[in-house]
Amino acid sequence: MLQQSDIDGLVDQLDAAANQGAAIRPPAARYPGLSLIDAYRVQEAWVARHLARGRRRVGYKLGLTTAAAQRNLGIDRPIYGVLYADGETPNGGRLATGGLIAPRAEPELAFTMRAPLAGEVSAAEALDAIAHAAPALEIIDNRVLAKDPETGRARCALDIIADGGGALGFIISEQRFDPRTVDMAAIETVICVGENCQTGRFDAVFGSPEKALVELARELARRGEGLAAGDIVLTGSPLGPVALAAGDHVVADFGALGKIEVTAQ
């Protein structure tokens, strides 16, 4: 288990990486015994520092929500990070990429919670706790290098957890829908950066996105936490992230449910 001094030191380095736009060595390469508990302790310490500075937590984002993504990063469950109010960009707005390390975008669904949710819950209970859903685009960045320059060890899920789940920002459509009236597993999205397009379907996210809430409620409960009414939850993407550079115009088309657009600058 990491000592508190190790956690404080990693938070200092992650903070500096975010502020200076230069990624650090993967924590799991530096601390070979790093555990899941340790990784979330680092994340929680970084969250506490953000909150102490006046940032406001508005919800959570899930990551590694497909089996392929979990296999690639050496974990058997999804991961989560925190969303902050100042991370939201309006639909159709501009996203400042100066100072970011490797910004990327993922099409997702956003749930706004109607009621609290915690612990072991069913998919039906999770669905009932949602006030409304909307198309969304998550913007991620990694403050941790993809490969450790000293050991050659690749970035893993524990590194991403410590790095706040890679969370940076989000865009949510103003077009909302009732998730109880839509087959969310059948929702398709097409994300395009210029002429480069990818298509995904949301049955890749746990079979159906409301099950993301089941997973999140369980993971939060392991750390004595839960979802509150009003929280926003990004469910994870059926697609891998697409890279962003200044000047890119990104469109995520959810068909009848609407579009998300943002321009990187």
Buried (B, 14 or more C-beta within 10 A) or exposed (E): EBEEEBBBBBBEBBBEBBEEBEBBBBBBBBBEEBEBEBBBBBBBBBBEBBEEEEBEBBBBBBBBBBEEBBEBBEBEEBBBBBBBEEBBBEBEEEBEBEEBBBBBBBBBBBBBBEEEBBEEBEBEBBBBBBBEBBBBBBBBBBBBBEEBEEEEBBBBBBBBBBBBBBBBBBBBBEBBBEBEEBEBBEBBBBBBBEEEEBEBEBBBBBEBBBBBBBBBBBBBBEEEBBBEEEBBBBBBBBBEBBEBEEEBEBBBBBEEBBBBBBBBE
